[in-house]
Amino acid sequence: MIASFILITLIISVSSFINFKFDNTFTYIVILSFIIFPSFLFEIIRAQFRLKHNNKAFAFTEFLHSVILLFSIFSLSYFFNEIGYAIALLITPLITSVLFLRKLNINFKSKLKLTITDFSFWKYGFFASLSNVVTQLLFVIDILLIGYLLEDTEMITNYRYISLIPFSLLFLPRVFMATDFVVLTENIFNKGYITNYIKSYMLFFFLASIFLVVFCWLFSNQILTLLDPNFTQFVDTFLILMLGITGIYIFRGLFGNLLSSIGKAHVNYYIASFALILNIISNYFLIPKYGIKGAAITSAILMWFTGILSALIFKFLYNKTLLKK
């Protein structure tokens, strides 16, 4: 928590020296920087529920957070416009944390020094967080490059809407991993258990991928019409992205988390960073030639590439780790 306040202070201090192009940017940064603290508190609570195998409470935290966020954004944005939106993002994790904090009886005064908090412990946490940041950047970089290379704000908007449904469907593997990650980690050196889990997971998501791709192929025009009738001209882009997310469904979502389970979070960071470099290089060639379809092609190929690469690296490192055991 002390580190959270240090980060907030650093962000505000650095921002005060920047001459921002848009009005009130510094005010928004000050408000949004304070999100770090309640978000950290919220994640502590969620982590405790996962460690206690209380998946029902863990899921309820997410549900309640979403409901409070929806209500606060609508109400505060209506009365206070942009400032209200920023405040809503700040108070939502704070309110949710307060509601759940008493159930956990966390002793924040405890100063127990754990033997596991050595250099490798902090290294794991650092790379796990960094990997998450780079992975999120992979989804954002397409939009940034479309705006930079095409200089067409309409194409940016089109791509954001076209990718909305495919990227939203990535919640499904996250649901499985949010539920099973602790159990997977506890049983990570039980080869029979892990092998059976991998087979069951991949079979389920292989079938789910076939269903989604076929459904979207048959009804792509109708789906895009729900967003805007003009989006039907981007059916190819939509279907390419749908094919791409199946790579995350079958491979990346599973093996990325399994790498973390054996303590190799830094490998996920290296894979994501390599993919980010490939993304930028590929998009520089494909976006000018194919427009937003080029961005979709790059994303789809990298989703499959990173997924298969994660699977191969996990198999190698897992067998190596078992030999040491």
VOGU-384132 format. One record per residue (C-alpha): residue number from 1; residue in one letter; x, y, z. Coordinates in steps of 0.1 Angstrom, whole numbers, plus 5000, padded with zeros to 4 digits. Layout:
<atoms>
ATOM miro lumgu   xx   yy   zz
ATOM  NUM     A    X    Y    Z
...
</atoms>
This chain:
<atoms>
ATOM miro lumgu   xx   yy   zz
ATOM    1     M 5000 5000 5000
ATOM    2     I 5029 5023 5007
ATOM    3     A 5043 5015 4973
ATOM    4     S 5009 5025 4958
ATOM    5     F 5011 5060 4973
ATOM    6     I 5047 5064 4962
ATOM    7     L 5036 5056 4926
ATOM    8     I 5007 5080 4929
ATOM    9     T 5031 5107 4941
ATOM   10     L 5055 5100 4912
ATOM   11     I 5028 5102 4886
ATOM   12     I 5014 5135 4898
ATOM   13     S 5049 5150 4902
ATOM   14     V 5061 5140 4867
ATOM   15     S 5028 5151 4851
ATOM   16     S 5031 5186 4867
ATOM   17     F 5061 5192 4845
ATOM   18     I 5044 5182 4812
ATOM   19     N 5027 5207 4790
ATOM   20     F 4997 5188 4779
ATOM   21     K 4979 5196 4746
ATOM   22     F 4944 5192 4759
ATOM   23     D 4927 5212 4787
ATOM   24     N 4922 5196 4821
ATOM   25     T 4945 5167 4813
ATOM   26     F 4965 5172 4845
ATOM   27     T 4933 5171 4865
ATOM   28     Y 4922 5138 4850
ATOM   29     I 4957 5123 4856
ATOM   30     V 4956 5133 4893
ATOM   31     I 4921 5117 4897
ATOM   32     L 4930 5086 4877
ATOM   33     S 4963 5081 4895
ATOM   34     F 4945 5076 4928
ATOM   35     I 4929 5045 4912
ATOM   36     I 4961 5026 4919
ATOM   37     F 4954 5023 4957
ATOM   38     P 4918 5010 4957
ATOM   39     S 4926 4987 4927
ATOM   40     F 4955 4972 4947
ATOM   41     L 4932 4967 4977
ATOM   42     F 4905 4951 4954
ATOM   43     E 4931 4927 4940
ATOM   44     I 4942 4917 4975
ATOM   45     I 4907 4907 4983
ATOM   46     R 4902 4888 4951
ATOM   47     A 4935 4870 4956
ATOM   48     Q 4924 4859 4991
ATOM   49     F 4892 4844 4978
ATOM   50     R 4910 4825 4951
ATOM   51     L 4936 4811 4976
ATOM   52     K 4907 4800 4998
ATOM   53     H 4891 4783 4968
ATOM   54     N 4860 4805 4973
ATOM   55     N 4853 4808 4936
ATOM   56     K 4817 4819 4943
ATOM   57     A 4829 4849 4963
ATOM   58     F 4856 4857 4938
ATOM   59     A 4830 4857 4910
ATOM   60     F 4807 4879 4930
ATOM   61     T 4834 4905 4935
ATOM   62     E 4837 4909 4898
ATOM   63     F 4799 4910 4893
ATOM   64     L 4794 4936 4920
ATOM   65     H 4823 4956 4907
ATOM   66     S 4807 4957 4873
ATOM   67     V 4773 4967 4886
ATOM   68     I 4787 4995 4908
ATOM   69     L 4809 5007 4878
ATOM   70     L 4778 5008 4855
ATOM   71     F 4757 5027 4880
ATOM   72     S 4784 5052 4890
ATOM   73     I 4795 5059 4854
ATOM   74     F 4759 5066 4843
ATOM   75     S 4750 5087 4873
ATOM   76     L 4783 5107 4877
ATOM   77     S 4788 5112 4840
ATOM   78     Y 4753 5126 4837
ATOM   79     F 4758 5151 4865
ATOM   80     F 4795 5159 4862
ATOM   81     N 4805 5149 4826
ATOM   82     E 4842 5139 4821
ATOM   83     I 4852 5145 4857
ATOM   84     G 4823 5124 4868
ATOM   85     Y 4835 5095 4846
ATOM   86     A 4870 5097 4861
ATOM   87     I 4856 5098 4897
ATOM   88     A 4834 5068 4889
ATOM   89     L 4865 5048 4879
ATOM   90     L 4881 5058 4912
ATOM   91     I 4853 5051 4936
ATOM   92     T 4841 5018 4921
ATOM   93     P 4870 4996 4933
ATOM   94     L 4870 5015 4966
ATOM   95     I 4834 5008 4973
ATOM   96     T 4837 4972 4963
ATOM   97     S 4867 4967 4985
ATOM   98     V 4850 4982 5015
ATOM   99     L 4820 4958 5011
ATOM  100     F 4842 4927 5010
ATOM  101     L 4870 4937 5033
ATOM  102     R 4853 4927 5066
ATOM  103     K 4847 4891 5053
ATOM  104     L 4884 4884 5051
ATOM  105     N 4897 4897 5085
ATOM  106     I 4930 4907 5070
ATOM  107     N 4955 4919 5096
ATOM  108     F 4971 4948 5079
ATOM  109     K 4994 4954 5109
ATOM  110     S 5011 4920 5104
ATOM  111     K 5048 4923 5098
ATOM  112     L 5056 4886 5092
ATOM  113     K 5086 4881 5070
ATOM  114     L 5080 4852 5047
ATOM  115     T 5109 4830 5037
ATOM  116     I 5096 4829 5001
ATOM  117     T 5099 4866 4995
ATOM  118     D 5133 4864 4980
ATOM  119     F 5146 4878 4947
ATOM  120     S 5129 4851 4926
ATOM  121     F 5096 4859 4943
ATOM  122     W 5098 4896 4933
ATOM  123     K 5111 4886 4898
ATOM  124     Y 5081 4864 4892
ATOM  125     G 5057 4892 4903
ATOM  126     F 5075 4918 4882
ATOM  127     F 5075 4898 4850
ATOM  128     A 5039 4885 4855
ATOM  129     S 5027 4922 4857
ATOM  130     L 5049 4933 4828
ATOM  131     S 5037 4904 4807
ATOM  132     N 5001 4915 4813
ATOM  133     V 5010 4951 4803
ATOM  134     V 5027 4940 4770
ATOM  135     T 4998 4916 4762
ATOM  136     Q 4973 4945 4766
ATOM  137     L 4995 4966 4744
ATOM  138     L 4993 4940 4717
ATOM  139     F 4955 4947 4714
ATOM  140     V 4960 4985 4714
ATOM  141     I 4990 4987 4690
ATOM  142     D 4968 4979 4660
ATOM  143     I 4946 5009 4666
ATOM  144     L 4975 5032 4672
ATOM  145     L 4992 5021 4639
ATOM  146     I 4960 5023 4619
ATOM  147     G 4957 5059 4631
ATOM  148     Y 4994 5067 4623
ATOM  149     L 4996 5049 4590
ATOM  150     L 4962 5056 4575
ATOM  151     E 4956 5089 4591
ATOM  152     D 4919 5082 4590
ATOM  153     T 4899 5085 4622
ATOM  154     E 4869 5067 4606
ATOM  155     M 4890 5036 4600
ATOM  156     I 4901 5036 4637
ATOM  157     T 4865 5037 4647
ATOM  158     N 4856 5010 4623
ATOM  159     Y 4883 4987 4635
ATOM  160     R 4874 4993 4672
ATOM  161     Y 4838 4983 4666
ATOM  162     I 4846 4954 4643
ATOM  163     S 4871 4940 4669
ATOM  164     L 4847 4946 4698
ATOM  165     I 4829 4912 4696
ATOM  166     P 4859 4890 4689
ATOM  167     F 4880 4905 4717
ATOM  168     S 4850 4905 4741
ATOM  169     L 4847 4867 4736
ATOM  170     L 4881 4863 4752
ATOM  171     F 4864 4864 4786
ATOM  172     L 4857 4827 4783
ATOM  173     P 4892 4813 4787
ATOM  174     R 4897 4839 4815
ATOM  175     V 4867 4824 4833
ATOM  176     F 4883 4790 4833
ATOM  177     M 4917 4802 4844
ATOM  178     A 4903 4825 4871
ATOM  179     T 4885 4794 4885
ATOM  180     D 4912 4768 4881
ATOM  181     F 4946 4786 4883
ATOM  182     V 4951 4780 4921
ATOM  183     V 4942 4743 4918
ATOM  184     L 4964 4740 4887
ATOM  185     T 4994 4755 4905
ATOM  186     E 4989 4733 4935
ATOM  187     N 4989 4702 4913
ATOM  188     I 5014 4714 4887
ATOM  189     F 5039 4686 4894
ATOM  190     N 5012 4659 4892
ATOM  191     K 5018 4650 4855
ATOM  192     G 4987 4629 4852
ATOM  193     Y 4964 4656 4865
ATOM  194     I 4980 4683 4843
ATOM  195     T 4979 4661 4812
ATOM  196     N 4942 4652 4817
ATOM  197     Y 4934 4689 4823
ATOM  198     I 4952 4700 4791
ATOM  199     K 4933 4673 4771
ATOM  200     S 4899 4683 4785
ATOM  201     Y 4906 4720 4781
ATOM  202     M 4918 4718 4745
ATOM  203     L 4890 4695 4735
ATOM  204     F 4864 4719 4750
ATOM  205     F 4878 4750 4734
ATOM  206     F 4884 4733 4701
ATOM  207     L 4847 4724 4699
ATOM  208     A 4838 4759 4711
ATOM  209     S 4861 4775 4684
ATOM  210     I 4844 4755 4657
ATOM  211     F 4810 4765 4668
ATOM  212     L 4819 4802 4671
ATOM  213     V 4837 4803 4637
ATOM  214     V 4808 4785 4619
ATOM  215     F 4782 4806 4636
ATOM  216     C 4799 4839 4628
ATOM  217     W 4806 4827 4592
ATOM  218     L 4769 4820 4587
ATOM  219     F 4755 4851 4604
ATOM  220     S 4784 4876 4600
ATOM  221     N 4763 4901 4581
ATOM  222     Q 4735 4900 4607
ATOM  223     I 4759 4903 4636
ATOM  224     L 4777 4934 4621
ATOM  225     T 4744 4949 4612
ATOM  226     L 4735 4950 4649
ATOM  227     L 4765 4974 4654
ATOM  228     D 4759 4994 4622
ATOM  229     P 4747 4983 4587
ATOM  230     N 4777 5000 4571
ATOM  231     F 4800 4975 4589
ATOM  232     T 4789 4946 4566
ATOM  233     Q 4816 4958 4542
ATOM  234     F 4842 4946 4568
ATOM  235     V 4830 4910 4571
ATOM  236     D 4864 4896 4561
ATOM  237     T 4881 4916 4588
ATOM  238     F 4856 4903 4614
ATOM  239     L 4860 4867 4604
ATOM  240     I 4898 4869 4604
ATOM  241     L 4897 4882 4640
ATOM  242     M 4873 4854 4649
ATOM  243     L 4898 4829 4635
ATOM  244     G 4925 4846 4654
ATOM  245     I 4909 4844 4689
ATOM  246     T 4906 4806 4685
ATOM  247     G 4944 4805 4688
ATOM  248     I 4940 4820 4722
ATOM  249     Y 4911 4797 4730
ATOM  250     I 4929 4765 4722
ATOM  251     F 4966 4774 4731
ATOM  252     R 4975 4808 4745
ATOM  253     G 4949 4810 4773
ATOM  254     L 4960 4776 4787
ATOM  255     F 4997 4774 4782
ATOM  256     G 5004 4810 4791
ATOM  257     N 4989 4803 4825
ATOM  258     L 5007 4770 4828
ATOM  259     L 5040 4787 4823
ATOM  260     S 5031 4810 4852
ATOM  261     S 5022 4780 4873
ATOM  262     I 5057 4766 4869
ATOM  263     G 5072 4800 4878
ATOM  264     K 5081 4810 4843
ATOM  265     A 5062 4842 4841
ATOM  266     H 5092 4859 4824
ATOM  267     V 5088 4835 4795
ATOM  268     N 5053 4850 4789
ATOM  269     Y 5068 4884 4789
ATOM  270     Y 5095 4874 4763
ATOM  271     I 5069 4858 4740
ATOM  272     A 5046 4889 4743
ATOM  273     S 5075 4913 4736
ATOM  274     F 5086 4893 4706
ATOM  275     A 5050 4893 4693
ATOM  276     L 5048 4931 4698
ATOM  277     I 5079 4936 4677
ATOM  278     L 5065 4913 4649
ATOM  279     N 5031 4931 4652
ATOM  280     I 5047 4965 4645
ATOM  281     I 5069 4953 4616
ATOM  282     S 5040 4933 4600
ATOM  283     N 5015 4961 4603
ATOM  284     Y 5039 4986 4586
ATOM  285     F 5036 4964 4555
ATOM  286     L 5000 4951 4557
ATOM  287     I 4980 4982 4569
ATOM  288     P 4990 5005 4540
ATOM  289     K 4983 4977 4516
ATOM  290     Y 4951 4961 4530
ATOM  291     G 4938 4987 4555
ATOM  292     I 4922 4974 4587
ATOM  293     K 4921 4939 4572
ATOM  294     G 4959 4940 4573
ATOM  295     A 4958 4948 4610
ATOM  296     A 4933 4919 4615
ATOM  297     I 4956 4895 4596
ATOM  298     T 4986 4904 4617
ATOM  299     S 4966 4900 4650
ATOM  300     A 4952 4867 4639
ATOM  301     I 4985 4852 4629
ATOM  302     L 5002 4864 4662
ATOM  303     M 4974 4850 4683
ATOM  304     W 4981 4815 4669
ATOM  305     F 5018 4820 4668
ATOM  306     T 5021 4830 4705
ATOM  307     G 4997 4803 4715
ATOM  308     I 5016 4775 4697
ATOM  309     L 5050 4789 4709
ATOM  310     S 5037 4790 4745
ATOM  311     A 5027 4753 4742
ATOM  312     L 5060 4742 4728
ATOM  313     I 5080 4761 4754
ATOM  314     F 5058 4749 4782
ATOM  315     K 5063 4712 4772
ATOM  316     F 5100 4717 4771
ATOM  317     L 5103 4735 4804
ATOM  318     Y 5078 4713 4822
ATOM  319     N 5096 4681 4813
ATOM  320     K 5129 4697 4824
ATOM  321     T 5113 4708 4857
ATOM  322     L 5099 4673 4863
ATOM  323     L 5134 4658 4858
ATOM  324     K 5148 4681 4885
ATOM  325     K 5120 4670 4909
</atoms>
